[in-house]
Structures are given as C-alpha cells and as structure tokens.
Amino acid sequence: MKKLGVFIFILLIVGGCSEKDEKIQLTTKYESQLEEQQKKIQEQQKEIERLKEEIEVYKLVPDVNYRQSLQIADREARIIMRLISEGKFDELKREFDVKFEVKDGKIDFGVPKNNAPFPIEWASNFMYIGNFIKGTDSIDISYFIYNPTHDRSEIIYMTFDNDMKFQFIYVGDA
C-alpha cells in the first residue's frame, strides 16, 4: 500500500510538472505569436504612415487653387496659341522663355523626344479643354483642336511647370 501511495504521489508530481511544462510551452508559443502580430502591426502602421505621406503629396489643392490654376493655364495656353497663329515666334520665345524651331509650317519643341511637331495652322482653330491635371511636378492641360487637313479633332497637351512656366506642346492622338 505504501508503494501504491508513493507511486500515486510520484504520478501527481510528474503530472503537475508536465502541466507546468505544457503551460510554459503554451505561454512561450503565445508570446512568440503575440510578438509576431505586434511586428506585423508595427509594419502596417509604418505602411499607413507612408501612405498618408504619399496621399499628402498627391492630394489635390483646395478647389479654389485648382480652379485658379485651371484658369491661369487656359489663359496662358490661349495666349500661346494666339502668338503661334499670328506668327509672333520671337515674342513667344521672349514671353514664355521657351526654345523651339519652326520648320515646314510646324513648331518643334524637341521634347519629349517622340513628340510630333505642332502644325501652325491648328493654332487659329477652336480649342476645347479635354483634361486638366495638376501634378506634383507639372501642370498639363489638354485640348481638342480641329485639324482641317483630316477634317477631325486632334488632341494636344500643353505642359507647364508648377510655377506656370510653359514647357512644350505635345501632339497626341484623339
């Protein structure tokens, strides 16, 4: 009987020890899972902060500034087109500090490299605003303009820097 009592006592101690070991193992397991989750949360918080900063960069300016920029870009674009249609190329170079070459009835701004030269005859035609984008580096305004040679509208893009300095006219596809 004594042996049975000692045996049961040993079983209780071993059982208690193994229960403690299991608790320690479970605690360690949950702590490591908790640490992993906390690391993931920290990474996600960093990503959220990065995205917030990115949103701030690409955020549109308040409506008033956006509309004002559109009006200024449209006014400048129409002045540029008037100067081109009137053949006042020296005044265009002087007023807008832009470089270009005139050859074969077209103005070539040289940028971007794949840009087709702008036909001077289009400058005196009606223009309708197609799009306006105020980006972080530039302001782009596009127009639909009548092409009498093909009896259809073409699309052109005028690019300004953020200080409204005219850069070039890009001839696109409608």
Secondary structure, DSSP 8 states (H G I E B T S, - for coil): -HHHHHHHHHHHHHHHHHHHHHHHHHHHHHHHHHHHHHHHHHHHHHHHHHHHHHHHHH----HHHHHHHHHHHHHHHHHHHHHHHTT-HHHHHHHHT---EEETTEEE---STT---EEGGGGGS-EEEEEEEE-SSEEEEEEEEEETTTTEEEEEEEEEETT--EEEEEEE--
